[in-house]
Amino acid sequence: MIGSFYVRLPFSYKKNHRKEQKTMMKAMEKRQEARKNQEKTLKRMMAYQKKAEQMVSRKRMNHHMIRKG
């Protein structure tokens, strides 16, 4: 009875260990995916900001707003 318990212990431990490894791998993959998405969002926002700054710097005053001295 006691001997059979010790025989089963390593198998159940390995099985649980594999499950833990799978869940850890999934969690790591999710973190990596989240990081990639965050980087993409940051790049997109930086591009929008750069484009907006270009448009503002390129914008000219309307002629009726310029004072003639």
C-alpha positions as CSV (number, residue, x, y, z in Angstrom):
1,M,0.0,0.0,0.0
2,I,2.7,2.5,1.0
3,G,5.0,1.4,-1.9
4,S,2.3,2.0,-4.5
5,F,1.9,5.6,-3.2
6,Y,5.5,6.3,-3.8
7,V,5.3,4.9,-7.3
8,R,2.4,7.2,-8.2
9,L,3.9,10.3,-6.6
10,P,6.5,11.1,-9.3
11,F,3.9,10.7,-12.1
12,S,1.4,13.0,-10.5
13,Y,4.1,15.4,-9.6
14,K,5.3,15.4,-13.2
15,K,1.7,15.9,-14.5
16,N,1.1,18.8,-12.2
17,H,4.5,20.3,-13.0
18,R,3.7,20.1,-16.7
19,K,0.4,21.9,-16.1
20,E,2.2,24.6,-14.2
21,Q,4.8,25.0,-16.9
22,K,2.0,25.3,-19.6
23,T,0.2,28.0,-17.6
24,M,3.4,29.8,-17.0
25,M,4.2,29.7,-20.7
26,K,0.7,31.0,-21.5
27,A,1.1,33.8,-19.0
28,M,4.5,34.7,-20.5
29,E,3.1,34.7,-24.0
30,K,0.3,37.0,-22.9
31,R,2.7,39.4,-21.3
32,Q,4.9,39.4,-24.5
33,E,1.8,40.0,-26.6
34,A,0.7,42.8,-24.3
35,R,4.2,44.4,-24.5
36,K,4.1,44.2,-28.3
37,N,0.7,45.8,-28.5
38,Q,1.8,48.5,-26.1
39,E,4.9,49.2,-28.3
40,K,2.7,49.4,-31.4
41,T,0.4,51.8,-29.7
42,L,3.3,53.9,-28.6
43,K,4.8,54.0,-32.0
44,R,1.4,54.9,-33.5
45,M,0.9,57.7,-31.0
46,M,4.4,59.1,-31.7
47,A,3.7,59.0,-35.4
48,Y,0.4,60.9,-34.9
49,Q,2.2,63.5,-32.7
50,K,5.0,63.9,-35.3
51,K,2.4,64.3,-38.1
52,A,0.5,66.9,-36.1
53,E,3.6,68.9,-35.3
54,Q,4.5,68.9,-39.0
55,M,1.0,70.1,-39.9
56,V,1.2,72.9,-37.3
57,S,4.6,74.0,-38.4
58,R,3.6,74.0,-42.0
59,K,0.4,75.9,-41.5
60,R,0.5,79.5,-42.7
61,M,-1.5,82.4,-41.5
62,N,-4.5,83.5,-43.5
63,H,-3.8,86.7,-45.4
64,H,-6.6,88.5,-43.7
65,M,-5.0,87.8,-40.3
66,I,-1.6,89.4,-41.3
67,R,-1.3,93.1,-40.4
68,K,0.0,95.4,-43.0
69,G,2.1,98.2,-41.6
